[in-house]
């Protein structure tokens, strides 16, 4: 048996040893998954089925407690936020969570259903506000001044309806206050108005149902 034959046999033997080692090697356990801290859930952790409790945001300054049964995911350019909604005292309320470096939280618990006319605005007014894109624009409603923030195309996706729906939105902020008014207009649908109140994230407690 020549030197080349010995070399080939040695290589094959080494390969056989490697293959056998791989066959009998104990598989590595997957890395442990992080355990969710259910006692300290943050607003951005909330999901459908959770019980949401917001300190002092309910009727007569009571806590606003509701079980979330719907979530709507919104995107307008680089901005992303979601609304978790649920029943409360024979009406629907919502917690809005704006995502990003600074998480913003707001609650919509208005007993009355607002319309564009309630704001003293018309469809033509909204078109002009959008055309100007001027943050100095404002209107008066409920004895408060509301300042224009932005208007643009957006999309919304409901948790049980994966197909996104496009709409146009306008956002206004209360001057010297924490109020937010969102106006939405879907194609062939009337204007929809939602009024929110910005709140500290620490006012929100999330209870996860097992």
N, C-alpha and C positions, 0 to 999 in steps of 0.2 A: 504494500500500500504506500503510494508516494506521498510526499509532503503536501501536495495540493489536496489530495483525498483527505488526509488528516485535518487539514484546515477546514474543509467543507463539513466534515463530520463534527468538528468542534463547534462550528457556527450553528449547525442544526441542533446540536445538543443544547447549546445556550438558548436558542429560540424556544426549544421544547420546555426548558426550565421556566422561562418567562411566561409561556402560555399556561403552564400548570400553576404557577404562582397566581396568575390573574384569575384562573378558574376557582381557586380555593380562597381567594382574597375576600375578606368580609366586607360587604358593601358599606359604604359610609352612610351614616345617618344624615337625613336632610337637616339643614340648619333650623334651629327652633324658631317658630313664628312668634312675633311679638304678641304678648297678651294684652288685650284691650282693657284699660282701667275703667271698668264700668262705674266705679264710684266717682269718677272725675271726668265724665264725658263733657266735651265742649260743644257749643252750638254747631260748629262745622262737622261734628261727628253724628249729628242727629239724622234719623232716617225714618221711613214709614213704619208705623207701629209703635214708635217711642211715645212715651207720655212726656209732654213739655210743660214745665211749670215756670212762669215768669213772674217774678216778685213785683207785686203792686200794680200790675198792668191790667187787671180785670176790672169788672164793674165795681164802683164804689171803693176803688183802691184796694180791692182784694187781689189775691194771686190769680193769674190767668192760667188755668190748668186745662189742657186739652190733649186728646190722643190724635197724633198725626196719622191721617189716612191717605194723604196725597202729597206728592212732591213734584214741583215744577222746576226744571233746570233751565236757566236763562243764559244767553250769551249775546253780548252786544260789542262787537269788536274784540278787544282784549279783556273786557270786563265779563266776569262770570259771577253768578249768584243763584241761589235757589230759594224757593218758597215752600215751607212745610205748612200744610193747612189741615184743619180739623174742626169738628163741631164744638160750639161753646154757646150755651144759653140760646138754643134755637137759631143760631146764626153761625157762619163760618169765620174763623179767624186765621191769621197766618203769621209765621215767623220768617222773616227774610234774613238770609245770611249771605253777605257779600264776601267772596273769596279773594285771596291775594295775600300780600305781605301783612297788611293790617285788616283783620277780619272785622267787618261791620255787621251789627245786628240791629234789626228793627222789627216792630210788631204792628200788625194791622188788626184792630179790633173794633173798628167803626161800626156802631149799630145800624146806621143808615147807609143805604146804597147810594153812593154819590154818582152824579152824572156830570157831563161837561157843562151843562147849563147851570148846575149848582155852583160851579166855579166861576160863572159869569163869562165863559169863553164859548166861542163858536168854532166850527170847523175851519172857517176862513182865518180866524185868529191863530189857530194851531199851525196852519200852513205858513202864515207870515212869520210866526215865531221860529219855525224850522228854517225858513229861508234866511232869516237874519243871523241865526246862530249867535246871538248877542247875549252874553251873560248879564248884561244890564237890564234885560227885559224882566218884567215882573207883573204880577196881578194881585189883587186883594181878595181874600176869601176868609170867612170866619174871623174877621177882625185881625187878620195877620197878612203880612206881605210875603209872597212866595216868589223866589228868584229862580229864573231859568238856569238850569245846569247843562243839559244836553238834550239832543234829539237825534235819533239814528235808527237804522234798521237793526232788528234783533231776531233771535230765534228762541222758541220755548219748546221743551220736550217734557212730556208728562211721564211718570215712572211706568205706567201701564200702557202707554201709547208711544212706541219707540220712534215714530215718524215725527221729526221736528216740524213746527209750524212757524212761518215767518210773520212778523208784524212790525209796526213802527211804534217807537216809544218816545215819550217826552218825560223828563225828570225835572222836578222843581224842589227847592229846599226852602224851608221856613227861615226868614230873616231873623237872626238872634234867637233861634229856637232849634228844636230837634225834629221838627216835622219834615216828612218827605211825601211828595205827591207824585205818583207814577200814572201816566196816561198811556193807554195802549190802543192801537187801531189795527185790527186784522182786516184783511180784504173782505168786503161785503158784510162786515160786522159793525155795529155801533161802537163808539168810543167807550172804553172801560176805564174807570178811575179807581185807584186804590190809594188810600192814605195810610202812611206808616208813621211810627214814632221811634226814632233811634233810641236804643237803650244800651246800658253797659252789658258786655258779654257775661259778667259775673252775676247778673240778675237772673240768668237762665240756668235751670237745672234739668238735666235729661235723665229719664228713667227708662232703661232698656228692658223690654219684656223678654223673658226667656222663651 
